[in-house]
Amino acid sequence: MSQDNLIKMECTVCHRINYHTYKNKKVLKNKIEAKKHCKWCKKHTLHKETK
């Protein structure tokens, strides 16, 4: 995998970058949103894709 496909996921509550993942930019045009566990908030929160 190239670095072009690597994206960062940021917590919408505390605004910290918790996860890195890959995305196929040819297939998925919109930004990814997922509920994931934030270790600083200590609960499941919405994480959004950042630059």
C-alpha positions in Angstrom: 0.0 0.0 0.0 1.2 3.5 -0.8 1.1 6.5 1.6 -1.5 8.1 -0.7 -4.2 5.7 0.6 -3.4 6.3 4.3 -5.9 8.4 6.2 -6.2 9.6 9.8 -9.2 9.2 12.0 -9.9 12.0 14.5 -12.2 11.9 17.5 -15.0 14.5 17.2 -15.2 15.0 21.0 -11.5 15.6 22.0 -10.1 16.2 18.5 -7.2 13.8 18.9 -6.0 11.5 16.1 -6.4 7.9 17.4 -6.5 5.7 14.3 -4.8 5.3 10.9 -6.4 3.3 8.2 -6.4 2.8 4.4 -9.0 4.0 1.9 -9.6 3.3 -1.7 -10.0 6.8 -3.1 -11.2 5.6 -6.5 -14.2 3.8 -4.9 -15.0 6.0 -1.8 -15.3 9.7 -2.7 -16.8 10.9 0.6 -15.1 11.2 4.0 -15.3 8.1 6.3 -17.1 8.3 9.6 -17.1 5.5 12.2 -17.9 5.0 15.8 -14.6 3.8 17.5 -13.2 3.7 21.0 -11.3 6.8 22.1 -8.8 6.0 24.9 -8.8 9.7 26.1 -12.6 10.0 26.3 -12.8 6.4 27.5 -15.9 5.7 25.4 -17.1 5.0 21.9 -17.3 8.3 19.9 -17.7 9.3 16.3 -14.4 9.5 14.5 -14.1 11.3 11.2 -11.4 11.3 8.4 -9.0 14.2 8.5 -6.2 15.4 6.1 
